[in-house]
Amino acid sequence: MVDDIREGSLDSPIWPAEYIPFNQSPGNFLNVVVRTSQAEDSILPTLAATIHQVDPGIGVDEEVTMTERINNSQTAYLHRSSAWLVGGFAALALVLGVVGLYGVIAYSVSQRTREIGVRMALGAQRSSVYRLILKEAGRLTAVGIVAGFICSIAAATLMQKLLFGTHAWDAPTLLGVATVLAAAAGLASYIPARRAASVNPVEALRAE
């Protein structure tokens, strides 16, 4: 009795199998799989030489590490291509989100120019204006990140069969993405906040 192994493609289910002694079912082709604690590439020549010591007439072909075999498989190629495609769309979505957030915050600042001018004329410090603008941006960012968490977990749950070694609740990945989005949102909000803090109260009061 042995543990289940994956003999087919990476995304195919594992089916029950049985092992028959070689003497009961001889063949002219077989695979040898070796586990090692050393570097995988370094043991391949030694393994081939050992097989030739058993029988010099045995031909050895397609010596490859398991990592290379998996990475070069058709299933891995298809999923890797899909991942690059999705990653490209995700990067585009990040850029569009940053530009959109910048536009919303900049428009909000332009609409509140008079209000900001009145605040500064009454003695408001630039730091308070910074906090006012960044607080609004932070609220929008928090809502977006929470909605993204929910949607990403739901999508990952539906695509569970396509994720190898990754769970839908992959906390490091989710936290990493949230950190990147929060940093991008902070940068997108910095210019409008700085512009609002540099408003001349006199010019702001004359704006309308």
C-alpha positions as CSV (number, residue, x, y, z in Angstrom):
1,M,0.0,0.0,0.0
2,V,1.4,3.4,-1.0
3,D,0.2,7.0,-0.9
4,D,-1.8,8.4,-3.8
5,I,0.3,9.8,-6.6
6,R,-0.5,12.0,-9.6
7,E,0.3,10.1,-12.8
8,G,-1.8,12.1,-15.2
9,S,-2.0,15.8,-15.9
10,L,-1.8,18.3,-13.0
11,D,-5.5,19.2,-13.1
12,S,-6.9,15.7,-13.6
13,P,-8.3,13.8,-10.6
14,I,-6.3,11.1,-8.9
15,W,-7.7,7.7,-9.8
16,P,-7.2,4.4,-7.9
17,A,-4.3,2.4,-9.2
18,E,-2.6,-0.9,-8.6
19,Y,1.1,-1.9,-8.9
20,I,2.1,-5.3,-10.5
21,P,5.5,-6.9,-10.0
22,F,7.7,-6.4,-13.1
23,N,8.2,-10.2,-13.5
24,Q,4.4,-10.6,-13.9
25,S,4.1,-7.9,-16.5
26,P,7.4,-7.3,-18.2
27,G,7.9,-4.4,-20.6
28,N,10.6,-2.7,-22.6
29,F,10.0,0.7,-21.2
30,L,9.8,2.0,-17.6
31,N,10.4,5.1,-15.5
32,V,12.6,5.5,-12.5
33,V,11.8,8.2,-10.0
34,V,14.4,9.0,-7.3
35,R,14.1,11.2,-4.3
36,T,17.2,13.1,-3.1
37,S,18.2,15.7,-0.6
38,Q,20.9,17.0,-2.9
39,A,20.6,19.4,-5.9
40,E,18.3,17.7,-8.4
41,D,20.5,18.4,-11.5
42,S,23.6,17.1,-9.9
43,I,22.3,13.6,-9.3
44,L,21.1,12.9,-12.9
45,P,24.5,11.8,-14.3
46,T,25.1,9.6,-11.2
47,L,21.7,8.0,-11.7
48,A,22.4,7.2,-15.3
49,A,25.8,5.7,-14.5
50,T,24.2,3.5,-11.8
51,I,21.7,2.2,-14.2
52,H,24.4,1.3,-16.7
53,Q,26.3,-0.5,-13.9
54,V,23.3,-2.8,-13.4
55,D,23.1,-3.5,-17.2
56,P,25.2,-1.7,-19.8
57,G,22.6,-2.6,-22.4
58,I,19.8,-0.5,-20.8
59,G,19.3,2.8,-22.7
60,V,18.7,5.9,-20.6
61,D,16.7,8.6,-22.1
62,E,15.0,11.9,-21.0
63,E,16.8,12.5,-17.8
64,V,15.0,15.4,-16.2
65,T,14.2,16.7,-12.8
66,M,10.6,16.6,-11.5
67,T,10.6,20.4,-11.2
68,E,11.5,20.7,-14.9
69,R,9.0,18.0,-15.9
70,I,6.2,19.9,-14.1
71,N,7.1,23.3,-15.3
72,N,7.4,22.1,-18.9
73,S,4.2,20.2,-18.9
74,Q,1.3,21.3,-21.1
75,T,-1.0,21.8,-18.1
76,A,1.5,24.1,-16.4
77,Y,2.1,26.0,-19.6
78,L,-1.6,26.6,-20.1
79,H,-2.2,27.7,-16.5
80,R,1.0,29.9,-16.6
81,S,-0.2,31.6,-19.7
82,S,-3.6,32.2,-18.2
83,A,-1.9,33.6,-15.1
84,W,0.2,36.0,-17.1
85,L,-2.9,37.1,-19.0
86,V,-4.9,37.7,-15.8
87,G,-1.9,39.4,-14.2
88,G,-1.7,41.8,-17.1
89,F,-5.4,42.7,-16.8
90,A,-4.9,43.0,-13.0
91,A,-2.0,45.5,-13.6
92,L,-4.1,47.4,-16.0
93,A,-7.0,47.5,-13.5
94,L,-4.6,48.8,-10.8
95,V,-3.5,51.6,-13.1
96,L,-7.1,52.5,-13.9
97,G,-8.0,52.3,-10.3
98,V,-5.2,54.7,-9.3
99,V,-6.1,57.1,-12.1
100,G,-9.7,56.9,-11.1
101,L,-9.0,57.6,-7.5
102,Y,-6.8,60.5,-8.3
103,G,-9.5,61.9,-10.5
104,V,-12.2,61.6,-7.8
105,I,-10.0,63.1,-5.1
106,A,-8.8,65.9,-7.4
107,Y,-12.4,66.7,-8.5
108,S,-13.5,66.7,-4.8
109,V,-10.7,69.1,-3.9
110,S,-11.6,71.5,-6.8
111,Q,-15.3,71.5,-5.7
112,R,-14.3,72.2,-2.1
113,T,-11.8,75.0,-2.8
114,R,-13.9,77.6,-1.2
115,E,-14.5,75.5,1.9
116,I,-10.8,74.8,2.2
117,G,-10.1,78.5,1.8
118,V,-12.6,79.4,4.6
119,R,-11.0,76.8,6.9
120,M,-7.5,78.1,6.3
121,A,-8.7,81.7,6.7
122,L,-10.1,80.8,10.0
123,G,-6.8,79.4,11.1
124,A,-6.8,75.8,10.0
125,Q,-3.4,74.3,9.6
126,R,-2.1,72.6,6.5
127,S,-1.8,69.4,8.4
128,S,-5.6,69.4,9.1
129,V,-6.3,70.0,5.4
130,Y,-4.0,67.0,4.6
131,R,-5.9,64.9,7.0
132,L,-9.3,66.1,5.6
133,I,-8.4,65.0,2.0
134,L,-6.5,61.8,2.9
135,K,-9.4,60.8,5.2
136,E,-11.8,60.9,2.3
137,A,-9.3,59.0,0.1
138,G,-8.8,56.4,2.9
139,R,-12.5,55.9,3.2
140,L,-12.8,55.2,-0.5
141,T,-9.8,52.9,-0.5
142,A,-11.1,50.9,2.5
143,V,-14.4,50.3,0.9
144,G,-12.7,49.2,-2.3
145,I,-10.3,46.9,-0.5
146,V,-13.1,45.2,1.6
147,A,-15.2,44.7,-1.6
148,G,-12.1,43.3,-3.3
149,F,-11.4,40.9,-0.4
150,I,-15.0,39.5,-0.7
151,C,-14.9,39.2,-4.5
152,S,-11.4,37.7,-4.6
153,I,-12.2,35.0,-2.0
154,A,-15.5,34.2,-3.9
155,A,-13.6,33.9,-7.2
156,A,-10.8,31.9,-5.7
157,T,-13.3,29.5,-4.2
158,L,-14.9,28.9,-7.6
159,M,-11.5,28.4,-9.2
160,Q,-10.1,26.1,-6.5
161,K,-9.2,23.4,-9.0
162,L,-7.0,25.8,-10.9
163,L,-4.9,26.7,-7.8
164,F,-2.0,24.4,-7.0
165,G,-0.8,24.7,-3.4
166,T,-2.8,27.9,-2.8
167,H,-6.0,28.2,-0.8
168,A,-8.8,30.6,-1.4
169,W,-8.0,32.2,2.1
170,D,-4.3,32.8,1.2
171,A,-3.7,35.5,3.8
172,P,-0.2,36.5,2.7
173,T,-1.4,37.1,-0.9
174,L,-4.5,39.0,0.1
175,L,-2.6,41.2,2.6
176,G,0.2,41.8,0.0
177,V,-2.4,42.9,-2.6
178,A,-4.2,45.1,-0.1
179,T,-0.8,46.7,0.9
180,V,0.0,47.5,-2.8
181,L,-3.5,48.9,-3.4
182,A,-3.3,51.0,-0.2
183,A,0.1,52.4,-1.2
184,A,-1.0,53.2,-4.7
185,A,-4.1,54.9,-3.4
186,G,-2.0,56.9,-1.0
187,L,0.2,58.1,-3.8
188,A,-2.8,59.0,-5.9
189,S,-4.2,61.0,-3.0
190,Y,-1.0,62.8,-2.2
191,I,-1.0,65.4,-5.1
192,P,-4.6,66.5,-4.5
193,A,-4.0,66.8,-0.8
194,R,-0.9,68.8,-1.3
195,R,-2.7,71.0,-3.8
196,A,-5.5,71.6,-1.3
197,A,-3.0,72.4,1.5
198,S,-1.3,75.0,-0.7
199,V,-4.6,76.9,-1.5
200,N,-4.3,80.7,-0.9
201,P,-7.3,81.6,1.3
202,V,-7.8,84.9,-0.5
203,E,-7.9,83.3,-3.9
204,A,-10.1,80.5,-2.7
205,L,-12.7,83.0,-1.3
206,R,-12.7,84.7,-4.7
207,A,-13.2,81.4,-6.5
208,E,-17.0,81.8,-6.6
